[in-house]
Amino acid sequence: MAVWIPVIKLALPYVATMATAAIPAFTQRRDASLDAVPVQIEELQRAVAGNAEALQGLAGQLEQALRALDQQTTLATRRGRRAQWLSALAVVVAVASLGVSLSVVLP
């Protein structure tokens, strides 16, 4: 306990200086906050309006992106069906050519 006494004696003048500087700031804040409330409300209303505009812009961009994705999905589906038909046709042609070549080779 005796070790802390010199430390407290050294820090006490600085703590007192900080307290005298900080206490008026806290008391002034109450008076100033009453005047600042309308300003803060106005700033918040402007921020909300700005956020609403930004959200409308983002919603428009999202709608465009979803339309583009829907178009690409439709296109990919058509291409997939076309590829499936072409591969089925290739299998039919391969089986037919195998049949023809077997009929030629095996009398």
C-alpha positions as CSV (number, residue, x, y, z in Angstrom):
1,M,0.0,0.0,0.0
2,A,2.9,2.3,0.7
3,V,4.0,2.0,-2.9
4,W,0.8,3.6,-4.3
5,I,1.0,6.7,-2.1
6,P,3.8,8.4,-4.0
7,V,2.1,7.5,-7.3
8,I,-1.2,9.1,-6.1
9,K,0.7,12.2,-4.9
10,L,2.3,12.6,-8.3
11,A,-1.0,12.0,-10.2
12,L,-3.3,14.1,-8.0
13,P,-2.4,17.5,-9.5
14,Y,-2.9,16.2,-13.0
15,V,-6.3,14.6,-12.1
16,A,-7.4,17.9,-10.5
17,T,-6.4,19.8,-13.7
18,M,-8.2,17.3,-15.9
19,A,-11.3,17.4,-13.7
20,T,-11.5,21.2,-13.7
21,A,-11.2,21.2,-17.5
22,A,-13.8,18.4,-18.0
23,I,-16.5,19.4,-15.5
24,P,-17.5,22.6,-17.4
25,A,-17.7,20.7,-20.6
26,F,-20.2,18.3,-19.1
27,T,-22.3,21.1,-17.6
28,Q,-22.3,23.2,-20.8
29,R,-23.3,20.2,-22.8
30,R,-26.7,20.2,-21.1
31,D,-27.5,23.8,-22.0
32,A,-26.0,23.5,-25.5
33,S,-27.9,20.2,-26.1
34,L,-31.2,22.0,-25.8
35,D,-30.2,24.4,-28.5
36,A,-28.7,21.6,-30.7
37,V,-31.8,19.4,-30.7
38,P,-33.6,21.2,-33.5
39,V,-30.4,21.3,-35.6
40,Q,-29.8,17.6,-34.9
41,I,-33.4,16.8,-35.9
42,E,-33.0,18.7,-39.2
43,E,-29.7,16.9,-39.9
44,L,-31.3,13.5,-39.2
45,Q,-34.3,14.4,-41.5
46,R,-31.9,15.3,-44.3
47,A,-30.0,12.1,-43.7
48,V,-33.2,10.1,-43.9
49,A,-34.2,11.8,-47.1
50,G,-30.8,11.1,-48.6
51,N,-31.0,7.5,-47.5
52,A,-34.5,7.2,-49.1
53,E,-33.2,8.6,-52.4
54,A,-30.2,6.3,-52.3
55,L,-32.5,3.3,-51.6
56,Q,-34.7,4.2,-54.5
57,G,-31.7,4.3,-56.7
58,L,-30.5,1.0,-55.4
59,A,-33.9,-0.5,-55.9
60,G,-33.9,0.6,-59.5
61,Q,-30.5,-0.9,-60.1
62,L,-31.6,-4.1,-58.5
63,E,-34.6,-4.3,-60.7
64,Q,-32.5,-3.8,-63.8
65,A,-30.1,-6.5,-62.6
66,L,-32.9,-8.9,-62.0
67,R,-34.4,-8.3,-65.4
68,A,-31.0,-8.9,-67.0
69,L,-30.6,-12.1,-65.0
70,D,-34.0,-13.2,-66.1
71,Q,-33.2,-12.6,-69.8
72,Q,-29.9,-14.4,-69.4
73,T,-31.6,-17.3,-67.7
74,T,-34.1,-17.6,-70.5
75,L,-31.3,-17.5,-73.1
76,A,-29.3,-20.1,-71.3
77,T,-32.3,-22.4,-71.1
78,R,-32.9,-22.1,-74.8
79,R,-29.2,-22.8,-75.5
80,G,-29.2,-25.8,-73.2
81,R,-32.3,-27.2,-74.9
82,R,-30.7,-26.7,-78.3
83,A,-27.5,-28.4,-77.2
84,Q,-29.5,-31.3,-75.8
85,W,-31.3,-31.7,-79.1
86,L,-28.1,-31.5,-81.1
87,S,-26.4,-34.1,-78.9
88,A,-29.4,-36.4,-79.2
89,L,-29.2,-36.0,-83.0
90,A,-25.5,-36.7,-82.9
91,V,-26.1,-39.9,-80.9
92,V,-28.8,-41.0,-83.5
93,V,-26.5,-40.3,-86.4
94,A,-23.6,-42.2,-84.6
95,V,-25.8,-45.2,-84.0
96,A,-27.1,-45.1,-87.6
97,S,-23.5,-44.9,-88.9
98,L,-22.4,-47.8,-86.7
99,G,-25.3,-49.8,-88.0
100,V,-24.4,-49.0,-91.6
101,S,-20.7,-49.8,-91.1
102,L,-21.5,-53.1,-89.3
103,S,-23.9,-54.1,-92.1
104,V,-21.2,-53.4,-94.7
105,V,-18.5,-55.2,-92.7
106,L,-20.6,-58.2,-91.6
107,P,-22.4,-59.8,-94.6
